[in-house]
Amino acid sequence: MNGLLDHWVDLPEWQPGRELWAFYLTFADASALHSRIEHDQAALSGIPGLGPIPRSGLHLTVQGVTFRDLVPDAQIEHLAEAVGAVVARRNLPRLYAGPATDDIDAVVLPVYPAEELVALRDLIQLAAAELLGPEQVYQFPPSAGGFVPHVSIAYADRAISGEELTAGLATTSQDLTPIDVRHLSLVALRRADKSWSWEHEVQLPFAEPAVLS
């Protein structure tokens, strides 16, 4: 186990109050996921420097877009319409999260299967590059293995050794938790006071799953 780096190092582009448009999966109604994460966060609570992510901040990052001050909101609305039209014709399969693992600067739940999420990310990248210009598209730092869909459950606010993580991770759930996702979200993201947050969220519904008779 490699341990964790500080998630909250200074990033010059993130000035106070600045917002970044980003496409997320959000989980306001995912009660099974919430219960599982609360269990895992409790298991990790004895590790100094590891801060649990509140329920309101849980998300799966699909793709960054651009800082809000760089483009008119009308362009983002156009992008949301274009992506929403495609999303409305497809549905995601049931997803599964877990078990918890370390990933550069956070403890995360990997999410499976990844294929549909990778395809969705590729679609958004292409649409954003076409409508905004490729130089405007913001890229979040990738996971250790590249783009690995995941839900972060705790961020490190200092370097944490692998030895410090081992005991806590050993007592987290080893099960896979199902997640049914009904929409993609476009959020205006803020980074402040060692937290990520958003007030503005546009939900783009996926197609309803087929009903078997």
FILO-869057 format. One record per residue (C-alpha): x negated, y negated, z negated; residue in one letter; residue number from 0. Coordinates in pm, 1 decimal, always signed. Each point is the difference from the previous one (the first is absolute). Layout:
<sites>
<u->X v->Y w->Z residu->A num->NUM>
...
</sites>
This chain:
<sites>
<u->+0.0 v->+0.0 w->+0.0 residu->M num->0>
<u->-148.4 v->-332.4 w->+110.2 residu->N num->1>
<u->+162.8 v->-239.9 w->-245.0 residu->G num->2>
<u->+154.8 v->-337.2 w->+83.0 residu->L num->3>
<u->-113.8 v->-350.8 w->+90.7 residu->L num->4>
<u->+166.4 v->-322.4 w->-115.5 residu->D num->5>
<u->+313.3 v->-57.8 w->+210.4 residu->H num->6>
<u->+19.4 v->-367.8 w->-96.8 residu->W num->7>
<u->-331.4 v->-133.7 w->+130.3 residu->V num->8>
<u->+29.0 v->-351.6 w->+141.1 residu->D num->9>
<u->+114.1 v->-16.8 w->+362.3 residu->L num->10>
<u->-52.5 v->-349.2 w->+146.5 residu->P num->11>
<u->+291.1 v->+29.7 w->+244.4 residu->E num->12>
<u->+248.3 v->+53.2 w->-283.6 residu->W num->13>
<u->+41.6 v->-354.2 w->-123.6 residu->Q num->14>
<u->+256.0 v->-63.7 w->-278.9 residu->P num->15>
<u->+353.2 v->+9.1 w->+136.8 residu->G num->16>
<u->-103.1 v->+133.6 w->+340.7 residu->R num->17>
<u->+229.5 v->+267.6 w->+145.3 residu->E num->18>
<u->-71.1 v->+283.4 w->+241.6 residu->L num->19>
<u->+268.4 v->+158.9 w->+214.1 residu->W num->20>
<u->-25.5 v->+378.3 w->-27.5 residu->A num->21>
<u->+207.0 v->+304.0 w->+86.0 residu->F num->22>
<u->+60.6 v->+223.5 w->-301.4 residu->Y num->23>
<u->+211.0 v->+288.4 w->-110.9 residu->L num->24>
<u->+160.1 v->-105.4 w->-329.4 residu->T num->25>
<u->+167.3 v->+221.3 w->-257.6 residu->F num->26>
<u->+260.1 v->-188.2 w->-201.9 residu->A num->27>
<u->+241.2 v->+296.1 w->-4.1 residu->D num->28>
<u->-247.9 v->+289.3 w->-16.4 residu->A num->29>
<u->+83.7 v->+119.6 w->-351.2 residu->S num->30>
<u->-189.2 v->+331.8 w->+24.6 residu->A num->31>
<u->-312.1 v->-185.1 w->+113.6 residu->L num->32>
<u->+36.2 v->-252.7 w->-281.9 residu->H num->33>
<u->+22.7 v->+276.0 w->-261.3 residu->S num->34>
<u->-300.9 v->+179.9 w->+139.5 residu->R num->35>
<u->-209.1 v->-318.1 w->+10.3 residu->I num->36>
<u->+94.9 v->-89.8 w->-359.0 residu->E num->37>
<u->-118.8 v->+345.2 w->-107.3 residu->H num->38>
<u->-327.8 v->-34.0 w->+187.1 residu->D num->39>
<u->-59.8 v->-355.2 w->-123.6 residu->Q num->40>
<u->+47.5 v->+119.8 w->-358.4 residu->A num->41>
<u->-255.8 v->+274.1 w->+62.2 residu->A num->42>
<u->-247.1 v->-265.0 w->+120.0 residu->L num->43>
<u->+75.2 v->-257.0 w->-270.5 residu->S num->44>
<u->-307.6 v->+79.6 w->-208.0 residu->G num->45>
<u->-244.9 v->-99.7 w->+274.5 residu->I num->46>
<u->-138.8 v->-351.4 w->-68.3 residu->P num->47>
<u->+15.5 v->-234.6 w->+297.8 residu->G num->48>
<u->+278.6 v->+186.9 w->+182.1 residu->L num->49>
<u->+320.4 v->-205.0 w->+31.3 residu->G num->50>
<u->+333.3 v->+169.1 w->+83.4 residu->P num->51>
<u->+198.9 v->-147.6 w->+288.7 residu->I num->52>
<u->+353.5 v->-103.9 w->-104.3 residu->P num->53>
<u->+299.1 v->+155.6 w->+171.7 residu->R num->54>
<u->+72.6 v->-325.5 w->+184.5 residu->S num->55>
<u->-343.0 v->+13.3 w->+165.2 residu->G num->56>
<u->+1.7 v->+360.5 w->+121.7 residu->L num->57>
<u->-48.5 v->+27.7 w->+374.8 residu->H num->58>
<u->-159.8 v->+186.1 w->+285.6 residu->L num->59>
<u->-199.2 v->-231.1 w->+225.7 residu->T num->60>
<u->+72.1 v->+66.9 w->+366.4 residu->V num->61>
<u->-163.0 v->-300.2 w->+170.1 residu->Q num->62>
<u->-108.2 v->-354.4 w->-75.4 residu->G num->63>
<u->+116.8 v->-268.6 w->+242.4 residu->V num->64>
<u->-141.7 v->-349.6 w->-59.3 residu->T num->65>
<u->-14.4 v->-278.3 w->-257.1 residu->F num->66>
<u->+320.1 v->-200.8 w->-8.3 residu->R num->67>
<u->-175.6 v->-335.1 w->+49.5 residu->D num->68>
<u->-159.2 v->+112.6 w->+327.4 residu->L num->69>
<u->+312.4 v->+57.5 w->+209.3 residu->V num->70>
<u->+352.4 v->-147.7 w->+9.0 residu->P num->71>
<u->+264.0 v->+202.8 w->-181.3 residu->D num->72>
<u->+189.8 v->+18.3 w->+330.8 residu->A num->73>
<u->-274.9 v->+222.4 w->+144.1 residu->Q num->74>
<u->+25.9 v->+232.1 w->-297.7 residu->I num->75>
<u->+376.8 v->+13.7 w->+42.3 residu->E num->76>
<u->-55.3 v->+101.9 w->+363.4 residu->H num->77>
<u->-241.6 v->+271.4 w->-112.6 residu->L num->78>
<u->+248.7 v->+125.3 w->-259.7 residu->A num->79>
<u->+270.4 v->+20.8 w->+267.9 residu->E num->80>
<u->-228.6 v->+194.6 w->+234.4 residu->A num->81>
<u->-114.8 v->+244.7 w->-267.2 residu->V num->82>
<u->+351.0 v->+28.2 w->-142.7 residu->G num->83>
<u->+142.2 v->+99.6 w->+337.4 residu->A num->84>
<u->-246.0 v->+288.8 w->+22.7 residu->V num->85>
<u->+38.6 v->+104.3 w->-364.5 residu->V num->86>
<u->+377.6 v->+14.0 w->+42.2 residu->A num->87>
<u->-42.5 v->+281.3 w->+254.6 residu->R num->88>
<u->-215.5 v->+225.9 w->-216.7 residu->R num->89>
<u->+14.5 v->+149.0 w->-346.7 residu->N num->90>
<u->-274.0 v->+113.0 w->-231.7 residu->L num->91>
<u->-3.9 v->+355.1 w->-127.0 residu->P num->92>
<u->+17.3 v->+53.8 w->-373.9 residu->R num->93>
<u->-336.5 v->-105.5 w->-141.6 residu->L num->94>
<u->-188.8 v->+155.7 w->-290.8 residu->Y num->95>
<u->-236.5 v->-177.8 w->-240.4 residu->A num->96>
<u->-276.3 v->+140.1 w->-219.5 residu->G num->97>
<u->-207.4 v->+117.2 w->-176.4 residu->P num->98>
<u->-180.3 v->-310.0 w->-129.3 residu->A num->99>
<u->-358.2 v->-58.8 w->+110.0 residu->T num->100>
<u->-264.9 v->-273.8 w->-0.6 residu->D num->101>
<u->-38.5 v->-223.3 w->+307.0 residu->D num->102>
<u->-272.7 v->-269.1 w->-3.4 residu->I num->103>
<u->+167.7 v->-244.4 w->-242.9 residu->D num->104>
<u->+330.1 v->+162.7 w->-98.1 residu->A num->105>
<u->+168.2 v->+318.4 w->-110.5 residu->V num->106>
<u->+241.6 v->+100.3 w->+274.9 residu->V num->107>
<u->+257.3 v->+259.0 w->+97.7 residu->L num->108>
<u->-75.0 v->+119.5 w->+355.9 residu->P num->109>
<u->+317.2 v->+22.7 w->+210.2 residu->V num->110>
<u->+77.4 v->+282.7 w->+241.8 residu->Y num->111>
<u->+63.4 v->+66.7 w->+284.9 residu->P num->112>
<u->-214.7 v->-279.5 w->+137.6 residu->A num->113>
<u->+68.7 v->+35.2 w->+372.3 residu->E num->114>
<u->+318.9 v->-207.8 w->+19.2 residu->E num->115>
<u->-150.7 v->-272.7 w->-218.2 residu->L num->116>
<u->-313.5 v->-15.2 w->+214.7 residu->V num->117>
<u->+217.7 v->-27.6 w->+311.5 residu->A num->118>
<u->+204.5 v->-276.3 w->-163.0 residu->L num->119>
<u->-317.0 v->-189.2 w->-91.2 residu->R num->120>
<u->-130.1 v->+32.0 w->+356.9 residu->D num->121>
<u->+328.2 v->-136.8 w->+135.2 residu->L num->122>
<u->-11.9 v->-301.5 w->-231.1 residu->I num->123>
<u->-363.6 v->-72.3 w->+84.5 residu->Q num->124>
<u->+80.1 v->-4.5 w->+369.9 residu->L num->125>
<u->+307.4 v->-221.3 w->-43.9 residu->A num->126>
<u->-184.2 v->-245.2 w->-226.1 residu->A num->127>
<u->-300.1 v->-21.2 w->+233.6 residu->A num->128>
<u->+227.8 v->-64.7 w->+297.2 residu->E num->129>
<u->+215.6 v->-265.7 w->-167.2 residu->L num->130>
<u->-258.9 v->-174.7 w->-218.4 residu->L num->131>
<u->-332.4 v->+82.5 w->+165.9 residu->G num->132>
<u->-235.3 v->+275.5 w->-120.3 residu->P num->133>
<u->-226.4 v->-248.4 w->-179.6 residu->E num->134>
<u->+287.1 v->-96.1 w->-232.0 residu->Q num->135>
<u->+80.5 v->+352.5 w->-123.6 residu->V num->136>
<u->-115.7 v->+47.0 w->-359.3 residu->Y num->137>
<u->-155.3 v->+332.5 w->-95.9 residu->Q num->138>
<u->+12.1 v->+117.0 w->-359.8 residu->F num->139>
<u->-312.8 v->+187.6 w->-113.6 residu->P num->140>
<u->+53.8 v->+367.9 w->+90.2 residu->P num->141>
<u->+4.4 v->+290.0 w->-241.4 residu->S num->142>
<u->-312.8 v->+209.3 w->-39.6 residu->A num->143>
<u->+111.8 v->+225.7 w->+286.9 residu->G num->144>
<u->+133.2 v->-274.3 w->+228.4 residu->G num->145>
<u->+374.4 v->-67.6 w->+9.2 residu->F num->146>
<u->+137.7 v->+243.8 w->-257.5 residu->V num->147>
<u->+364.1 v->-74.9 w->-90.7 residu->P num->148>
<u->+29.8 v->-34.3 w->-377.7 residu->H num->149>
<u->+179.0 v->-168.4 w->-287.2 residu->V num->150>
<u->-239.8 v->-165.5 w->-244.9 residu->S num->151>
<u->+98.9 v->+47.6 w->-365.3 residu->I num->152>
<u->-286.2 v->-178.7 w->-181.7 residu->A num->153>
<u->-273.7 v->-246.6 w->+96.9 residu->Y num->154>
<u->-346.0 v->-22.9 w->-155.0 residu->A num->155>
<u->-103.3 v->-339.3 w->-132.7 residu->D num->156>
<u->-359.5 v->+109.8 w->-56.8 residu->R num->157>
<u->-225.4 v->+282.5 w->+112.4 residu->A num->158>
<u->+125.9 v->+330.2 w->-143.1 residu->I num->159>
<u->-212.0 v->+313.5 w->+9.9 residu->S num->160>
<u->+115.1 v->+334.2 w->+129.5 residu->G num->161>
<u->-51.9 v->+144.4 w->-345.7 residu->E num->162>
<u->+244.2 v->-252.5 w->-147.2 residu->E num->163>
<u->+264.8 v->+95.6 w->+256.3 residu->L num->164>
<u->-31.9 v->+376.1 w->-19.6 residu->T num->165>
<u->+183.5 v->+64.7 w->-326.1 residu->A num->166>
<u->+289.6 v->-231.6 w->+86.0 residu->G num->167>
<u->+49.4 v->+137.8 w->+350.8 residu->L num->168>
<u->-1.4 v->+355.3 w->-136.5 residu->A num->169>
<u->+319.5 v->-75.4 w->-195.5 residu->T num->170>
<u->+190.2 v->-163.3 w->+287.4 residu->T num->171>
<u->+267.3 v->+198.9 w->+181.0 residu->S num->172>
<u->-127.3 v->+241.5 w->+262.8 residu->Q num->173>
<u->+338.8 v->+20.2 w->+171.7 residu->D num->174>
<u->+111.9 v->-166.2 w->+322.0 residu->L num->175>
<u->+284.0 v->-249.8 w->-50.4 residu->T num->176>
<u->+250.5 v->-42.9 w->+286.0 residu->P num->177>
<u->+77.1 v->-350.0 w->+132.9 residu->I num->178>
<u->+280.5 v->-83.4 w->+242.6 residu->D num->179>
<u->-79.4 v->-326.4 w->+178.7 residu->V num->180>
<u->+287.6 v->-193.3 w->+158.6 residu->R num->181>
<u->-172.5 v->-318.6 w->+112.4 residu->H num->182>
<u->-325.2 v->-168.8 w->+91.0 residu->L num->183>
<u->-63.2 v->-331.7 w->-176.7 residu->S num->184>
<u->-167.5 v->-318.6 w->+120.2 residu->L num->185>
<u->-122.1 v->-188.9 w->-306.5 residu->V num->186>
<u->-177.1 v->-328.6 w->-68.5 residu->A num->187>
<u->-274.6 v->+125.0 w->-229.1 residu->L num->188>
<u->-178.1 v->-193.1 w->-275.8 residu->R num->189>
<u->-316.9 v->+89.3 w->-192.6 residu->R num->190>
<u->-23.7 v->-172.0 w->-338.4 residu->A num->191>
<u->-60.0 v->+77.0 w->-367.9 residu->D num->192>
<u->-125.1 v->+350.5 w->+80.1 residu->K num->193>
<u->+318.7 v->+101.7 w->+174.8 residu->S num->194>
<u->+156.6 v->+24.3 w->+343.7 residu->W num->195>
<u->+352.6 v->-135.0 w->+24.6 residu->S num->196>
<u->+258.9 v->-118.9 w->+248.9 residu->W num->197>
<u->+324.4 v->-192.1 w->-17.3 residu->E num->198>
<u->+89.0 v->+0.3 w->+370.2 residu->H num->199>
<u->+85.8 v->+345.1 w->+140.8 residu->E num->200>
<u->+170.6 v->+82.6 w->+330.7 residu->V num->201>
<u->+125.8 v->+359.7 w->+13.8 residu->Q num->202>
<u->+5.4 v->+168.9 w->+341.4 residu->L num->203>
<u->+217.0 v->+316.4 w->-20.1 residu->P num->204>
<u->-111.2 v->+327.3 w->+149.7 residu->F num->205>
<u->+252.2 v->+209.7 w->+192.9 residu->A num->206>
<u->+220.6 v->+209.8 w->-224.0 residu->E num->207>
<u->-112.1 v->+364.3 w->-19.1 residu->P num->208>
<u->+207.6 v->+239.9 w->+206.6 residu->A num->209>
<u->+278.0 v->+166.6 w->-198.1 residu->V num->210>
<u->+6.8 v->+377.5 w->+38.8 residu->L num->211>
<u->+348.6 v->+146.4 w->+40.3 residu->S num->212>
</sites>
